[in-house]
Amino acid sequence: MEPQTVECVRHVIEIARYNWNAFAGDEYKKMKGHLMQYPVQISKNKDVTNLPGFECFLDVGGKILGAPTTLPDALTT
């Protein structure tokens, strides 16, 4: 499989989703490596939202999409 092909991209996405579901599931399921889907989804209108049921990271807490701040961008980028 060549890395620039759509087939390869779809395969990597499939593995990332499998690993996220294994990590976030209620029962232990062995992951296929360390690659995981980031727990967000992007609509056709380019709106970014959490995956349903996941507002915070499971292992460390903290909001996946972050929170508004009054700090200037120069301090946080």
C-alpha positions, -999 to +999 in steps of 0.1 A: +000+000+000+014+034-010+011+062+016-002+087-009-032+066-020-068+071-009-068+034+001-039+040+025-055+071+040-088+052+046-069+024+062-051+047+086-084+064+095-099+030+101-071+020+125-073+054+143-111+050+148-107+014+160-081+025+185-102+054+198-132+031+203-109+005+220-095+032+243-129+049+251-149+017+253-163+002+285-146-032+281-109-038+275-100-042+239-064-044+226-054-015+205-036-018+171-008+006+180-007+042+194-025+061+167-060+073+177-087+095+162-088+129+179-122+130+196-137+156+174-158+156+143-159+182+115-192+189+096-195+198+059-199+234+071-165+231+088-180+232+123-158+214+148-176+196+176-168+169+202-176+133+193-210+125+209-206+117+245-171+130+249-167+166+261-135+159+281-104+138+276-109+105+294-074+100+309-064+135+319-096+155+320-098+189+304-122+200+276-114+186+242-123+218+224-109+240+252-125+271+266-127+308+257-100+329+272-093+366+275-056+360+271-040+374+239-033+349+212+005+357+214+005+342+249-012+309+240+003+301+206 
